C-alpha cells in the first residue's frame, strides 16, 4: 500500500494573522547590505545647489556627485582654501582644450532662473583654472557656456552670474576645468564651489 501524500490546509481565517507576523519581523542581515543611508554629500548645504563643493565628507577626501572626465589628471590634494576644510580638487592640463575636467549636473533649474556660481581657485605652481556653467541639449549638444578663470597663485574667488535660457530636455552643468596648455604642464586647485539661485 502506497503512502498517501499529506495535504496541508491553511484556514483562511488565520491568513491575515500570518501576514501581520511576517511584516513585523526585523529585516535580515543579508538584506541590510543593499540598503544605504542617504549620504550627507548628496544633500546640498543650505543656499548651495552643489552638494559636495569642498570635495570632502567628514574630513575624508571624496569626489562624490562629480563626473570625472580624465581620472589620470584628477586628484584630491590636502591644500584647502581658507575655511575650505582640509581638501581641494587638483586638475592637471593635457592639451588645448584640456580634458582635466569634472562636472556636476544641477537638478531643478528652470528657464529664466538667475544663478551665481562661485569657487576658490589658484594656480598650482603655474596654471590656474576655469569655472563655469554649460547648458546641453537632450542629445548632448552644447547650447550655452559661461566661464570665469584665474591664474593667480593665491586662492582667488571667481564668479559667474547667468540667467538661464532653457528648452525642454536641456541639462545644466557646473564645470571645473584646468587651463589649456601647449607644452608646459599646468594645473589648478579648486575649493568651496557654490551655486546659488538668485530668482527669476
C-alpha positions as CSV (number, residue, x, y, z in Angstrom):
1,X,0.0,0.0,0.0
2,X,1.5,3.3,-1.1
3,X,1.7,6.1,1.5
4,X,-0.6,8.9,0.6
5,X,0.8,12.5,0.4
6,X,-0.2,14.7,3.2
7,X,-2.2,17.8,2.1
8,X,-1.9,20.7,4.4
9,X,-4.7,23.1,4.6
10,X,-4.5,26.7,5.9
11,X,-7.7,28.1,7.2
12,X,-8.5,31.4,5.5
13,X,-9.2,32.9,8.9
14,X,-5.6,32.8,10.0
15,X,-4.0,34.2,6.8
16,X,-4.3,37.8,7.9
17,X,-2.6,37.0,11.2
18,X,0.3,35.2,9.4
19,X,0.9,38.2,7.2
20,X,0.9,40.5,10.2
21,X,3.6,38.3,11.8
22,X,5.8,38.3,8.7
23,X,5.6,42.0,8.3
24,X,6.6,42.6,11.9
25,X,9.8,40.6,11.6
26,X,13.1,42.6,11.5
27,X,15.0,42.8,8.2
28,X,17.5,40.1,7.7
29,X,21.2,40.9,7.9
30,X,21.8,39.9,4.3
31,X,19.2,42.4,3.2
32,X,20.8,45.3,5.1
33,X,23.8,45.4,2.8
34,X,21.5,46.5,0.0
35,X,20.0,49.5,1.9
36,X,22.1,52.6,2.2
37,X,21.6,55.7,4.3
38,X,21.4,59.0,2.4
39,X,24.9,60.4,2.1
40,X,25.5,63.8,3.6
41,X,27.4,64.7,0.4
42,X,24.3,64.2,-1.7
43,X,22.2,66.8,0.2
44,X,23.3,70.3,-0.8
45,X,24.1,72.7,2.1
46,X,21.5,75.5,2.7
47,X,21.7,78.0,-0.1
48,X,24.1,75.9,-2.2
49,X,22.9,73.7,-5.1
50,X,26.3,72.0,-5.1
51,X,26.2,69.0,-2.7
52,X,30.0,68.4,-2.5
53,X,31.6,71.8,-3.2
54,X,34.6,71.2,-0.8
55,X,35.5,67.7,-2.1
56,X,35.3,66.0,1.3
57,X,32.9,64.5,3.8
58,X,33.6,64.0,7.5
59,X,37.2,65.1,6.9
60,X,37.7,62.4,4.1
61,X,38.5,63.4,0.5
62,X,35.8,62.5,-1.9
63,X,34.6,63.2,-5.4
64,X,31.1,62.1,-4.7
65,X,28.5,63.6,-7.1
66,X,31.2,64.8,-9.6
67,X,31.7,63.3,-13.0
68,X,35.4,63.0,-13.9
69,X,36.4,63.3,-17.5
70,X,40.0,62.1,-17.1
71,X,40.9,60.3,-13.9
72,X,44.7,60.5,-14.7
73,X,44.5,64.3,-14.5
74,X,42.3,64.4,-11.4
75,X,43.4,64.2,-7.8
76,X,42.4,65.4,-4.4
77,X,45.0,67.5,-2.6
78,X,45.4,68.3,1.1
79,X,45.6,72.1,0.2
80,X,42.3,73.7,1.1
81,X,41.2,77.3,0.6
82,X,40.6,79.3,3.8
83,X,37.6,77.8,5.6
84,X,37.5,75.1,3.0
85,X,38.1,72.2,5.2
86,X,41.2,70.0,4.5
87,X,41.0,69.1,0.8
88,X,40.7,70.6,-2.6
89,X,40.4,69.3,-6.2
90,X,43.6,69.4,-8.4
91,X,43.1,69.3,-12.1
92,X,46.1,69.0,-14.4
93,X,46.2,70.1,-18.1
94,X,47.0,67.8,-21.0
95,X,46.3,70.0,-24.1
96,X,44.1,72.7,-25.6
97,X,41.4,72.2,-24.7
98,X,42.3,70.2,-21.6
99,X,40.5,67.0,-20.6
100,X,41.3,67.8,-16.9
101,X,37.7,68.4,-16.0
102,X,35.0,67.5,-13.6
103,X,31.3,68.4,-13.8
104,X,28.1,68.2,-11.9
105,X,24.6,68.1,-13.4
106,X,22.4,70.5,-11.4
107,X,18.8,69.3,-11.0
108,X,15.7,71.5,-10.5
109,X,16.7,74.6,-12.5
110,X,14.1,76.2,-14.8
111,X,14.1,78.5,-17.8
112,X,14.6,82.1,-16.6
113,X,16.3,81.2,-13.4
114,X,19.2,83.6,-12.4
115,X,22.1,81.8,-10.8
116,X,25.5,82.7,-9.4
117,X,28.4,80.3,-9.5
118,X,31.5,80.9,-7.4
119,X,34.6,78.9,-6.5
120,X,38.0,79.5,-5.0
121,X,40.8,78.7,-7.5
122,X,44.5,79.0,-7.5
123,X,47.4,78.0,-9.8
124,X,49.5,75.1,-8.6
125,X,53.0,76.4,-9.4
126,X,51.8,77.5,-12.9
127,X,48.4,77.2,-14.4
128,X,45.1,78.1,-12.8
129,X,41.6,77.1,-13.5
130,X,38.2,77.7,-15.2
131,X,34.9,77.7,-13.5
132,X,31.7,77.8,-15.5
133,X,28.2,76.8,-16.5
134,X,27.2,74.8,-19.5
135,X,23.8,74.1,-21.0
136,X,23.5,71.0,-23.1
137,X,20.5,69.7,-25.1
138,X,18.9,66.3,-24.6
139,X,21.2,64.8,-27.2
140,X,24.3,66.3,-25.6
141,X,24.9,69.3,-27.9
142,X,26.4,72.3,-26.2
143,X,23.9,75.1,-26.3
144,X,25.4,77.7,-24.0
145,X,28.5,78.2,-21.8
146,X,29.7,80.9,-19.5
147,X,33.1,80.7,-17.7
148,X,35.4,82.7,-15.5
149,X,39.1,81.9,-14.7
150,X,42.2,82.9,-12.8
151,X,45.9,82.2,-13.0
152,X,46.7,83.7,-9.6
153,X,48.9,81.6,-7.3
154,X,46.9,82.8,-4.3
155,X,43.4,81.5,-3.6
156,X,41.1,83.7,-5.6
157,X,37.3,83.6,-5.7
158,X,35.9,83.6,-9.3
159,X,32.3,84.2,-10.1
160,X,29.9,83.6,-13.0
161,X,26.4,85.1,-12.9
162,X,23.9,84.0,-15.6
163,X,20.2,83.9,-16.5
164,X,19.3,80.5,-17.9
165,X,17.6,80.1,-21.2
166,X,16.4,76.5,-21.2
167,X,14.4,74.4,-23.6
168,X,12.7,71.1,-22.7
169,X,15.2,68.4,-22.2
170,X,18.1,70.8,-21.5
171,X,20.7,69.9,-18.8
172,X,22.7,72.5,-16.7
173,X,26.2,71.6,-15.7
174,X,28.7,73.2,-13.3
175,X,32.1,72.6,-14.9
176,X,35.6,72.9,-13.4
177,X,38.5,72.7,-15.8
178,X,42.2,73.0,-15.9
179,X,43.7,75.7,-18.2
180,X,44.7,74.8,-21.8
181,X,48.4,74.1,-22.4
182,X,50.6,73.5,-25.4
183,X,53.9,72.4,-23.9
184,X,54.3,73.1,-20.2
185,X,52.5,71.1,-17.5
186,X,49.9,73.3,-15.9
187,X,47.5,72.6,-13.0
188,X,44.9,74.3,-10.8
189,X,43.3,73.8,-7.4
190,X,39.6,74.3,-6.7
191,X,37.6,74.5,-3.5
192,X,34.4,75.9,-2.0
193,X,32.3,75.6,-5.1
194,X,28.9,77.2,-4.7
195,X,25.9,77.7,-6.9
196,X,23.1,79.9,-5.7
197,X,19.7,80.5,-7.3
198,X,19.1,84.3,-7.3
199,X,15.5,84.1,-8.6
200,X,13.9,85.0,-11.9
